[in-house]
Amino acid sequence: MHAKDVLVDAYDRIQEEVHAVVEGLSADELNARLDDEANSITWLVWHLTRVQDDHIADASGLKQLWLTQDWADRFGLSLPRRDTGYGHTSSKVGKVRVDSGELLLGYHDAVHEQTLGFLRDLDDDELDRVVDESWSPPVTLGVRLVSVLSDDLQHVGQAAFVRGILRAR
């Protein structure tokens, strides 16, 4: 098994969990916040997808689908177009809302397909390529891919937790 096969499997698991969290929920449930400071399922899934879109596009030399496939316009958020949700205040979290889970899943699935396309063509030697020199030590492609994977799994787990609480009410 090659490293890319492990990465493809891991990113497939993110997509599976995103679908498990979003499917069957109403817009009210997706946008619900457990308290004024909490993240909604919508925000968590949007953010994890934006991070994957932004970071994988940057590391691979591809374009962000958020911008090139008009997802920013489809979501119609009153946020800067390149916003990924990093460092969002409670007020900004509240601006990330959807009318249905289809929009969230459509964007996530498009980003997932772009990510898989990149991963399937990846050579193991490329994982050592430096993709970000603003950190010490500089970040390699392998580290970036695992970082996105970790961040996405944490956020989809948080979304699953919120779903469980909402459904138990």
C-alpha positions in Angstrom: 0.0 0.0 0.0 1.3 3.5 -0.9 0.9 6.6 1.2 -1.6 8.0 -1.3 -3.8 5.0 -0.8 -3.9 5.6 3.0 -4.6 9.3 2.4 -7.5 8.5 -0.1 -9.0 6.2 2.4 -8.7 8.8 5.2 -10.3 11.6 3.1 -13.1 9.2 2.0 -13.9 8.7 5.7 -14.2 12.5 6.1 -16.8 12.5 3.3 -18.7 9.5 4.8 -18.9 11.3 8.2 -20.0 14.6 6.7 -22.8 12.8 4.9 -23.8 11.0 8.1 -23.9 14.2 10.0 -25.8 16.3 7.5 -28.3 14.0 5.8 -31.8 14.0 7.2 -31.4 17.3 9.1 -33.7 20.3 8.6 -32.2 23.8 7.9 -33.2 24.7 11.5 -31.2 21.8 12.9 -28.2 22.5 10.6 -28.1 26.1 11.6 -28.9 25.6 15.3 -26.3 26.6 17.9 -26.3 24.9 21.3 -25.6 28.3 22.9 -24.6 31.8 21.7 -20.9 30.9 21.4 -21.3 27.4 19.9 -20.6 26.4 16.3 -23.5 25.1 14.3 -23.3 22.0 12.1 -23.5 24.3 9.1 -20.5 26.3 10.2 -18.5 23.2 11.1 -19.1 21.5 7.8 -18.6 24.7 5.8 -15.4 25.4 7.7 -13.9 22.0 7.3 -14.7 22.0 3.6 -13.3 25.5 3.2 -10.1 24.5 4.9 -9.7 21.4 2.7 -10.5 23.5 -0.4 -8.1 26.3 0.5 -5.2 24.2 1.7 -5.3 21.4 -0.9 -5.7 23.9 -3.7 -2.7 25.9 -2.4 -0.5 22.8 -1.9 -1.5 21.2 -5.3 -1.4 24.3 -7.5 -5.1 23.9 -8.2 -7.8 26.6 -7.8 -10.2 26.8 -4.9 -13.6 25.5 -6.0 -15.3 28.0 -3.6 -14.2 30.6 -6.1 -14.0 28.9 -9.5 -17.3 27.0 -9.2 -19.3 29.8 -7.7 -19.9 28.1 -4.4 -19.2 31.5 -2.7 -22.1 33.0 -4.7 -24.4 30.0 -4.1 -23.9 30.2 -0.3 -24.3 34.0 -0.4 -22.6 34.6 2.9 -21.8 38.1 4.0 -18.2 37.3 4.5 -15.0 38.0 2.5 -14.9 35.6 -0.5 -11.6 34.0 0.7 -12.8 33.5 4.3 -12.3 30.0 5.6 -13.7 30.5 9.0 -10.4 30.5 10.8 -10.6 32.7 13.9 -14.3 33.4 13.5 -16.0 35.3 16.2 -19.4 34.2 17.4 -21.0 36.8 15.2 -19.3 35.5 12.1 -20.2 31.9 13.0 -23.8 33.1 13.0 -23.5 34.4 9.5 -22.8 31.0 8.1 -26.3 29.5 7.4 -27.9 27.3 4.7 -31.4 26.6 3.6 -30.7 22.9 3.2 -28.0 20.3 3.6 -27.8 19.8 -0.2 -25.8 23.0 -0.5 -23.3 21.8 2.2 -23.0 18.3 0.7 -22.7 19.6 -2.9 -19.8 21.8 -2.0 -18.1 19.2 0.2 -18.5 16.5 -2.5 -17.0 18.8 -5.1 -14.0 19.6 -2.9 -13.7 15.9 -2.0 -13.5 14.9 -5.7 -10.8 17.5 -6.4 -8.8 16.3 -3.3 -9.1 12.7 -4.4 -8.0 13.6 -8.0 -4.9 15.2 -6.6 -4.2 12.4 -4.1 -4.6 9.6 -6.7 -1.9 11.2 -8.9 0.5 11.8 -6.0 3.9 10.1 -5.8 5.2 9.3 -2.4 8.4 11.4 -3.1 6.2 14.5 -3.4 5.2 14.3 0.3 8.6 15.8 1.2 8.0 18.8 -1.0 7.9 22.1 1.1 4.6 23.8 0.6 4.7 26.5 3.2 7.9 28.2 4.4 6.2 30.6 6.8 6.5 28.0 9.6 9.6 26.7 11.4 10.2 24.1 10.3 8.8 24.6 6.9 5.6 22.6 6.2 5.9 19.7 3.7 3.0 18.4 1.6 2.7 15.3 3.7 2.4 17.4 6.9 -0.1 19.7 5.3 -2.3 16.7 4.1 -2.3 15.2 7.6 -3.0 18.6 9.2 -6.1 19.1 7.0 -7.1 15.5 7.7 -6.8 16.0 11.4 -8.7 19.4 11.4 -11.5 18.0 9.2 -11.9 14.9 11.4 -12.1 17.0 14.5 -14.7 19.3 13.1 -16.9 16.5 11.7 -16.7 14.8 15.1 -17.9 18.1 16.7 -20.7 18.2 14.2 -21.7 14.7 15.0 -21.8 15.6 18.7 -24.0 18.6 18.0 -26.3 16.4 15.9 -26.6 13.9 18.7 -27.6 16.6 21.2 -30.1 18.1 18.8 -31.7 14.7 18.1 -31.8 13.8 21.8 -33.8 17.0 22.6 
